[in-house]
Amino acid sequence: MVTERLVPGVFQPGDEVRVIAPSGSLSTIGMECREIANRRFGDLGLTWSFGRHVEQCDEFGSSPIQSRLADLHDAVADPNVKAILTAFGGYNTNQLLPFVDWELIRENPKILCGYCDITALSCSMFAKTGLVTFSGPHYSSFGMLEHLDQTLEWFTRTVMASEPLSIKPSQTWSDEAWYLNQHNRTIEPNEGYWVVSEGSAVGTLIGGNLCTLNLLQGTQYMPNPPGAVVFVEDDFESMFSTFDRNLTSLTQQPGFDGVRALLIGRFQKSVGMTRSMLGAIVSANVDFGHTDPLLTLPVGGSICILVAPSQLM
């Protein structure tokens, strides 16, 4: 386990962002979504480019390991590229891990941002090199026509600025396949975080998608820094009973007794998770996961959590 932390520099207007597809293929993302995403990058003053193989698509909705690996290494090695965004989530990012050139990444520390299945890559990068990566929006996320303001603010303040960021619950949230109908959105009022324990914690943020993180158990790619703050989330495929056993498996890992806090992202409605199910276990309903808005969280970065009595359930 690498203990020295590598912090990538912030990126600025004029910098190049490279879009790669270490899991799901870019070909699954519609042209309208891409056009909106590209306009948003332009509005931020950024330039963008795509990996050579991002349009490849096989029967798994992905592409060969060699193609995905080449695009990752190309982006890391290219001196013009300041940040790397993943196209989409998926199921097979962990296939890349035995073949990644970790020394190349260590020598060229760059911003990497994505969530869901990208958890396997971001957490392994921290474990193998100490590089702080980011659990946050994909390239496809920027294709949201409306109600992206909060996600965009958190993203830019995290990766385009160096000041500490104070996070409060969003005022609204949504859980829908927004890419199917960009003009008919259902926005929900946010009741805030579900908190069960008063106190404070300072630690190193580790986590992401729970079922993907658990794929790293027992491998050299599982980060286990002392004094960690763990954050986890999952999507509609993980019902509350599945989430419960996956979380139990994580808490039984060696060293978990040193974890200082556990954060859980908001569940999608179809999971059926209730406040009472989680109330005796964790702080939950935080603005990350498979609902919107989406926080950008530094994997391997530092966090300070303060919970006041007024926030308790």
Summary of the structure (lengths in Angstrom):
residues: 313
radius of gyration: 18.3
end to end distance: 37.3
largest distance: 52.4
contacts: 1032
relative contact order: 0.15
helix: 34%
strand: 23%
